[in-house]
Amino acid sequence: MYTAVKGTFENGKVILEEPAPTSERTKVVVMFLPEEKENISFNGIRQMGSLKRLGEAIGKTYSIPDDFNDPIDDLKDYM
């Protein structure tokens, strides 16, 4: 089983952002991820697909229908 721990590679060292899952000697695999760039177009407007749009929901209210968890009629043959 694999456990992922986020960190940063800087000046030849890996700095973990959280404790390692073990203190025993263990083989590890280090993946170097490309630096994330801000997803904004040249005119300053957010591009589609940007996770920044999640922040737009702050302060808004949404309602879930009362029958949200009810079985779907199209699937009743399989239930």
Distance bins in CASP14 RR format, pairs under 12 A and 6 or more apart:
PFRMAT RR
TARGET T0000
AUTHOR 0000-0000-0000
RMODE 2
METHOD distances of the structure
MODEL  1
1 21 0 0 0 0 1 0 0 0 0 0 0
1 22 0 0 0 0 0 1 0 0 0 0 0
2 21 0 0 0 0 1 0 0 0 0 0 0
2 26 0 0 0 0 0 1 0 0 0 0 0
2 27 0 0 0 0 0 1 0 0 0 0 0
2 28 0 0 0 0 1 0 0 0 0 0 0
2 29 0 0 0 0 1 0 0 0 0 0 0
2 31 0 0 0 0 0 1 0 0 0 0 0
3 16 0 0 0 0 0 1 0 0 0 0 0
3 18 0 0 0 0 0 1 0 0 0 0 0
3 19 0 0 0 0 0 1 0 0 0 0 0
3 20 0 0 0 0 1 0 0 0 0 0 0
3 21 1 0 1 0 0 0 0 0 0 0 0
3 22 0 0 0 0 1 0 0 0 0 0 0
3 26 0 0 0 0 1 0 0 0 0 0 0
3 28 0 0 0 0 1 0 0 0 0 0 0
3 29 0 0 0 0 0 1 0 0 0 0 0
4 16 0 0 0 0 0 1 0 0 0 0 0
4 17 0 0 0 0 0 1 0 0 0 0 0
4 18 0 0 0 0 1 0 0 0 0 0 0
4 20 0 0 0 0 0 1 0 0 0 0 0
4 21 0 0 0 0 1 0 0 0 0 0 0
4 28 0 0 0 0 0 1 0 0 0 0 0
4 29 0 0 0 0 1 0 0 0 0 0 0
4 30 0 0 0 0 0 1 0 0 0 0 0
4 31 0 0 0 0 1 0 0 0 0 0 0
4 33 0 0 0 0 0 1 0 0 0 0 0
5 14 0 0 0 0 1 0 0 0 0 0 0
5 15 0 0 0 0 0 1 0 0 0 0 0
5 16 1 0 1 0 0 0 0 0 0 0 0
5 17 1 0 0 1 0 0 0 0 0 0 0
5 18 1 0 1 0 0 0 0 0 0 0 0
5 19 1 0 0 1 0 0 0 0 0 0 0
5 20 1 0 0 1 0 0 0 0 0 0 0
5 21 1 0 0 1 0 0 0 0 0 0 0
5 22 0 0 0 0 0 1 0 0 0 0 0
5 26 0 0 0 0 0 1 0 0 0 0 0
5 28 0 0 0 0 1 0 0 0 0 0 0
5 29 0 0 0 0 0 1 0 0 0 0 0
5 30 0 0 0 0 0 1 0 0 0 0 0
5 31 0 0 0 0 0 1 0 0 0 0 0
6 14 0 0 0 0 0 1 0 0 0 0 0
6 15 0 0 0 0 0 1 0 0 0 0 0
6 16 1 0 0 1 0 0 0 0 0 0 0
6 17 1 0 1 0 0 0 0 0 0 0 0
6 18 1 0 0 1 0 0 0 0 0 0 0
6 19 0 0 0 0 0 1 0 0 0 0 0
6 20 0 0 0 0 0 1 0 0 0 0 0
6 30 0 0 0 0 0 1 0 0 0 0 0
6 31 0 0 0 0 0 1 0 0 0 0 0
6 33 0 0 0 0 1 0 0 0 0 0 0
7 13 0 0 0 0 0 1 0 0 0 0 0
7 14 1 0 0 1 0 0 0 0 0 0 0
7 15 1 0 1 0 0 0 0 0 0 0 0
7 16 1 0 1 0 0 0 0 0 0 0 0
7 17 1 0 1 0 0 0 0 0 0 0 0
7 18 0 0 0 0 1 0 0 0 0 0 0
7 19 0 0 0 0 0 1 0 0 0 0 0
7 20 0 0 0 0 0 1 0 0 0 0 0
7 28 0 0 0 0 0 1 0 0 0 0 0
7 30 0 0 0 0 1 0 0 0 0 0 0
7 31 0 0 0 0 0 1 0 0 0 0 0
7 32 0 0 0 0 0 1 0 0 0 0 0
7 33 0 0 0 0 1 0 0 0 0 0 0
8 14 1 0 0 1 0 0 0 0 0 0 0
8 15 1 0 1 0 0 0 0 0 0 0 0
8 16 0 0 0 0 1 0 0 0 0 0 0
8 17 1 0 0 1 0 0 0 0 0 0 0
8 18 0 0 0 0 0 1 0 0 0 0 0
8 30 0 0 0 0 0 1 0 0 0 0 0
8 32 0 0 0 0 0 1 0 0 0 0 0
8 33 0 0 0 0 0 1 0 0 0 0 0
8 35 0 0 0 0 0 1 0 0 0 0 0
9 15 1 0 0 1 0 0 0 0 0 0 0
9 16 0 0 0 0 0 1 0 0 0 0 0
9 17 0 0 0 0 0 1 0 0 0 0 0
9 30 1 0 0 1 0 0 0 0 0 0 0
9 31 0 0 0 0 0 1 0 0 0 0 0
9 32 1 0 0 1 0 0 0 0 0 0 0
9 33 0 0 0 0 1 0 0 0 0 0 0
9 35 0 0 0 0 0 1 0 0 0 0 0
10 16 0 0 0 0 0 1 0 0 0 0 0
10 32 0 0 0 0 0 1 0 0 0 0 0
12 30 0 0 0 0 0 1 0 0 0 0 0
12 32 0 0 0 0 0 1 0 0 0 0 0
13 30 0 0 0 0 0 1 0 0 0 0 0
14 20 0 0 0 0 0 1 0 0 0 0 0
14 28 0 0 0 0 1 0 0 0 0 0 0
14 29 0 0 0 0 0 1 0 0 0 0 0
14 30 1 0 0 1 0 0 0 0 0 0 0
14 31 0 0 0 0 0 1 0 0 0 0 0
14 32 0 0 0 0 0 1 0 0 0 0 0
15 30 0 0 0 0 0 1 0 0 0 0 0
16 28 0 0 0 0 0 1 0 0 0 0 0
16 30 0 0 0 0 0 1 0 0 0 0 0
20 26 0 0 0 0 1 0 0 0 0 0 0
20 28 0 0 0 0 1 0 0 0 0 0 0
21 28 0 0 0 0 0 1 0 0 0 0 0
22 28 0 0 0 0 0 1 0 0 0 0 0
36 50 0 0 0 0 0 1 0 0 0 0 0
36 51 0 0 0 0 1 0 0 0 0 0 0
36 52 0 0 0 0 0 1 0 0 0 0 0
37 47 0 0 0 0 0 1 0 0 0 0 0
37 50 0 0 0 0 0 1 0 0 0 0 0
38 44 0 0 0 0 1 0 0 0 0 0 0
38 46 0 0 0 0 1 0 0 0 0 0 0
38 47 0 0 0 0 1 0 0 0 0 0 0
38 50 0 0 0 0 1 0 0 0 0 0 0
38 51 0 0 0 0 0 1 0 0 0 0 0
38 52 0 0 0 0 1 0 0 0 0 0 0
39 45 0 0 0 0 0 1 0 0 0 0 0
39 46 1 0 0 1 0 0 0 0 0 0 0
39 47 1 0 1 0 0 0 0 0 0 0 0
39 48 0 0 0 0 1 0 0 0 0 0 0
39 49 1 0 0 1 0 0 0 0 0 0 0
39 50 1 1 0 0 0 0 0 0 0 0 0
39 51 1 0 0 1 0 0 0 0 0 0 0
39 52 1 0 0 1 0 0 0 0 0 0 0
39 53 0 0 0 0 1 0 0 0 0 0 0
40 46 1 0 1 0 0 0 0 0 0 0 0
40 47 1 0 0 1 0 0 0 0 0 0 0
40 48 0 0 0 0 0 1 0 0 0 0 0
40 49 0 0 0 0 0 1 0 0 0 0 0
40 50 1 0 0 1 0 0 0 0 0 0 0
40 52 0 0 0 0 1 0 0 0 0 0 0
40 53 0 0 0 0 0 1 0 0 0 0 0
41 47 1 0 1 0 0 0 0 0 0 0 0
41 48 0 0 0 0 1 0 0 0 0 0 0
41 49 0 0 0 0 0 1 0 0 0 0 0
41 50 0 0 0 0 1 0 0 0 0 0 0
44 50 0 0 0 0 0 1 0 0 0 0 0
44 52 0 0 0 0 0 1 0 0 0 0 0
45 52 0 0 0 0 0 1 0 0 0 0 0
45 53 0 0 0 0 0 1 0 0 0 0 0
46 52 1 0 1 0 0 0 0 0 0 0 0
46 53 1 0 0 1 0 0 0 0 0 0 0
46 54 0 0 0 0 0 1 0 0 0 0 0
46 55 0 0 0 0 0 1 0 0 0 0 0
46 56 0 0 0 0 1 0 0 0 0 0 0
47 53 0 0 0 0 1 0 0 0 0 0 0
50 56 0 0 0 0 0 1 0 0 0 0 0
51 57 0 0 0 0 0 1 0 0 0 0 0
52 58 0 0 0 0 0 1 0 0 0 0 0
54 60 0 0 0 0 0 1 0 0 0 0 0
62 68 0 0 0 0 0 1 0 0 0 0 0
64 70 0 0 0 0 0 1 0 0 0 0 0
67 73 0 0 0 0 0 1 0 0 0 0 0
70 76 0 0 0 0 0 1 0 0 0 0 0
70 79 0 0 0 0 0 1 0 0 0 0 0
71 77 0 0 0 0 0 1 0 0 0 0 0
71 78 0 0 0 0 1 0 0 0 0 0 0
71 79 1 0 1 0 0 0 0 0 0 0 0
72 78 0 0 0 0 1 0 0 0 0 0 0
72 79 0 0 0 0 1 0 0 0 0 0 0
73 79 0 0 0 0 0 1 0 0 0 0 0
END
